[in-house]
Amino acid sequence: MADINLNDLLRSYRSHPFEERELVTPHTGIISFQIKEGQEVRGPGGKWLHKPGTLLYILERERNVKKITAPCGGEIIKIRHELEGGFVEAGVRVLSIRHKLTKEEIVDRILKEVLIIFRAPENARYFLATDIASKLEKQPRAALVVKPGDEIIIMSLMKRDTIITYDGIGGVIYKTYFEPGSLVEQGAPLLGVCPPEKLPYVQKVIHRINTEWED
Amino acid sequence: MKDSSKLLSQLAERIAYLIDVKGGLAWKDLGALLDDVQSLRRDIYELDEASIFAEIDKIRDRVSSLEREAAESLSPAEIVNIVRSSQRFTLSDILENVYDSFTELGGDGECNVDPAVVVARATISRRMKNKTYSHQVMVIGHEKGRGEEYRNGGCARPWGNAKALRYMKVAETEGIPIHFFIFTPGSFPIEDYPGAAQQIARNIYAMARLKTPMVSFISEGGSGGAEAIGLSDIRLMGSRGYYSVISPEGAAAIEGKIREGEKLPKELVEHCAAQLKLTAQDNLRLGTIDRIVEEPPLGARRDDYVFFRRLRYELIRATDEVVLKTKSFRAFRAYALNIRNAEKEGVPEDFDLVINWDLTEPEIERLLELRSKKYREMAKGFYGEEATSSILGLGKAKDLASQSYYEIRYGLLRSHQRNVMKVIEEVSSEGSVLLNKVTRPVRAAYEFVFPRPERASKGGRGGMQEHVSIFAEEWEAYVSPLANEDRTVSCPNASKYGCLDLWVPDLYGEFCGVCPTCGHHFPLEYRWYLEHLFDKGSVEEFNTNIVSINPLGFEGFQSRLEKDIKRTGRRSSMITFDAKIQNIKLVVAMLFGDFRNGTVGAAEGEKFVRACDRARITRRPFLSYIHTTGGIRIHEGTLGVIQMPKCTMAVREYIDSGGLYIVVYDNNSYAGPVASFLGCSPYQFAIRSTRIGFAGPRVIRETTGEDVPPDYHSAKNALKRGHIQGIWDRREFRKNLYEALMTMGGPNLYYK
């Protein structure tokens, strides 16, 4: 795990709580922009992200009109107007969206950088080990320390329960990424473990983001 | 003081009911009248008794006169309001007041398999000459009151209908009649196993041949939900009930093209309620119900005991009638039925006869015959049939002749042939050389008389070579008009699978509308199937003289119908034809989307039934290829709805006679047809990228308040839920269909 100064990290997010996404053309065609610089756009919506975002530009090739919509919400910056009406190749940068990071996104990013992620070894159903689950039931906010060799998770596959032992760096289980008993795909994160020395910092930063940050 | 308080609350209830019926406070200043009652209730201890009673009398007179006025001219929309009022009687009231005792099965109240469907084993009794006789019956119905928060307003979930079916079979085993009570605005539109549409289809299919007398009573009959327990020998309806293909609001949203979330104009809803012909009188006129049970002028409420008495009488009488019609002793039957017909308005205290509701085997046969006849006759005369009486007579004679021919050819001779074959095989299998010597000449002689039909080789039939593409020689014959454009299209799955853009002439020509990368099926017109699926030149259409009309005089529908006729060159959304697949003759019914979005009305239902009969008589396999169906045509009201039991009845008879019924869905197949004559097939397949379901996403959202995932109705999910039995690639449709014809189906098919 890289040694990260959490305060610096937080400061950097504070000074620039944005992410600038450069959008490139997915394929070739004649481009016509449908938005202006400075315009606010919205990303895909709905429970399954099935409602497309704002229409950004249209690419036409062989009379095949393809509408390209915004992949995330934000403000349009840097449109390459010189391309308007011309033929562009695939992979050309055409515009950028300044996306304001939400509280959840920042917390998620910080945790991803700090935590040790324990991933699912198989496509299976997962449960927390009995003693961990019972401890959590008694004290939901308890800091559960795991060290290498601990039995932490039960993998349920083909009516067989396999106990999985932890083999990473020891620490506190900070985040559980799965619902007990639900199907998890191979490689998806199961647990986020925080090294003990980082824990107070993480908690402090997360607390500060949650209380002070405004979306 | 206590009395006056009671009187005032009764008056408040009556005014509230009037407000329900009239759909608001505005009519005749009902709001002010209600305020008067409320202020009297508030001041009850401050005023003297005499003045309170005087006020009460005044208000009561006013309310009574308003009730009379309201009852004089009830509009269809107001009848819908009556049915929806919280004061209307529900199934619980019927169970308590019509039946003597009952035991709920499948759970009670909240702890129930599905609280919207109530099943009870009950006893109903009649008096004759001061003696009481009890009958056992199975009561199955919807309950929308009594703890309504968990009953979904009487909308049955799929497992509720499964419960109903289970107890229908129990009643059949025990030989007791079933009384159905329909109080539903529609079925709960979810696809979870067993699936809304599929379960309704199973119910209708079972009811078509259920060996027990069935009587149903309709108070609120909403389309598919009602049909799930609606197919019965006698259908009664409350005089203030409604029975409709869709709610007036749903019809208004479709007719007015109202967007989701927008408010429906009240006038449009009222207009649609009138157009749908949903009242008891309309339904009686259309022949979709048998009798009306009179209710009080403004509809029966929970404490209308006179009405419950009448209902008990009508139910017993209807069950008697069903039973008596099956009796072989005609004189007695006619005498008993005449007595019933002679009765006038009043409900007699005593019955003249006690009729045993048990049926013998021959009587059950007759019951099923009568039921079949009843449903076959429904909606006749509500479609156009272009033929003179001589042509009709000729047609009938032709039908009769072909029936006799096929009966002899594949019935008598085939069974004789089978018996002979069986004897020869049994004798031959002994393996004795001696016997073989004896049987060889007999077999040779036999095979000379009955030559074996040419069976297909592994790869094909009639000399077709192995591994020859079934389309190779036919591609040139028909090119989809979609392929005539010089442009490219992108596959909708391009972002997921990286599909390359497709040149239109390639896609709709060589690729048969299928993306070569991911296999996504782009829609193709129905003619493509007519040309590519069947043997060249083998498609011969019949039933072309049956045409769709506007039987209810639905405003504005005639011109739209004519426009569709002009645009498509066809006069109904169903095409029925004889065809061949690698020389196997089959009968096909095809619903196509260009004409009224493939909706089913009286004409389509009749064409389907006739095609089914043709397949049964000629002993051919029957294919239902559904290019697209949008459900039951709302402009034909309940005439469309009764196509569900009518067509299912025909399908059931065909399958029971040993036929093979295969359903193949394509593009979009929704609602009534899937929930009846399509969903009941044991062999249902879908072409890839098809969507199948009961109700579309919008209806689900509006009914359940929940959004559904974009792939909720996909064929893949339908297969996962067990609704269909397989997914076919369009390019392998012909091959798969041929395989299915060769491997599936009963023994009655001519080529088996």
Interface residues (C-beta under 8 A of the other chain):
Chain A: P26 H27 G46 K47 W48 H50 R61 E62 R63 N64 K66
Chain B: E485 D486 R487 T488 V489 S490 S495 D501 W503 D707 P709 P710
